Amino acid sequence: MDFSTLSSDTVKHLNVEGQTVEEIKSSLSKSLKVPSECIEIVNKGRGIIYEDTSSVQDLPRPVEVMIGKDERIVPLQFLTTDLDMIEKDPCDKAPRVKMSCGHAIKPDLLFGHMKNSLMRDVKDEISCYTDGCLKQWSIAEIIQKADMTKDEALFYKYKRSLNFIFRNDNTTSFCPNCSQFCQRQGTGKIVRCIFCTAKEKKVFDFCWDCKSTWRAGHTCGREALEKMQKILNEATRKTLEYSQIANVPSKRLCPNCKTLIEHAEKCKQMQCPSCKISFCFSCLKVCVNDILQCTGFNQKCHVSPIQKVSI
């Protein structure tokens, strides 16, 4: 397998026998002498971090590797004893940085908040987590204060640019088959997924409105609803990382506008990319003033069953 890190133009070769991203990361860890949890397999051009269960066959060549850190150091000039804006634990003695808005946060939580904003919520800005503040931080400030590696800085700067394009471009939608972003031509309802088309070696088109497979004479109706129900029924189950809630469907409908959303990682709080409301991905309760109404972001709540589409 040929691979290169994002901050290097050198392509290296590694003999791997694994069939999943997780197995590749294990081989890379031994070769690069870096903990496997500090390695991500990515596609920078598409802003993707591949899940550990992804197949090796789905990866472009050379494989793009992003090296991170298992410990983030606080630059002395930004060190503060103020309470962390997320955990707010007065007994916590871990080093914290002071952001430009005046509020404090631990560098690992800053990195996680930035990652969630860009990867999960598809935002193009990262804002202070403190109630009533919401000041936006520059990506340059976050790179410095979260002690990010060169690889991480390259990937997340580019991801932020992609998010800006997607959020300000009404010609872009996600593919219901592979979940990648696709662009439609003109104002018509038909959208071609170039990724599925290339992978399956046959044209894959879908409807802009209902996201069902496009066929001649297509109208949005029962077929589309059946397609959506099939997606929900067959969605894999996962454990939400921060809250450790197990057996949660990985795909949900927004409880407000019914947009199909796939959970990427970390927190159970999700913002709908269409109507912008936030809700709990586990119990599906809608947030009030962007605050979870069940339990904290790192606490358990009940798992709502697979949603039913009215057919």
C-alpha angles and dihedrals in degrees: 000000000000116000143162135191117244093247095051134066091203114110114210132189125230128182108228131171098186124111099205137059090247091058092047090052090052091054092045090050091059093044098045095034090232125129110262091234087063092057126085128181107219147170103220095187092057096034094239131149107195118229119240090249094055116119121250088230091066093060122099117231131278090037112235114229125196116199117206137173135265091204127034118206123215112230106238094234090061098042115128139169094215117124118275108257093224107037097028091195112160090197094055111109097180115128115267135191126226112231125215090262090059098252125119134233138165112255094239091052090046089054091047093048090050092048093049092049093052102034105031104029096031090225125159094209133056115213137191113274094216115113111257096011110080092161110165118239123212118243088237091059092049093048090055100041096041089051092233124187123241090255093052093046092052094047099045095043088055092044090054089054091050091050091052090054094047095046093049098041120078091191093075128087137159121258112244090214103050102008093233122136116261134183127225123216114237120332099308124122097238118096126183119212106215091192096056090040091055094043097046093036090228133085116276115192128171138186117267092215107040100017093228122139110280117242132169110284093015119177125178107251143092094347091056093049091049089050091052092049090050090053091051094045094050097043112125120247120241144177115247106233106219097040097031091224107164132212097024116157108249092219126053139167116243104256089224110041101010095237111161110247130184120208111235106185150305119021127048092221110096132185118212109236090213109045096015097227117140125225143163111270091208106047096016094228112155116240121242114220086350091300122126113247097203112049137319121301090257097043132088127255132168121292112240112221125250108297120247122227116215107245 
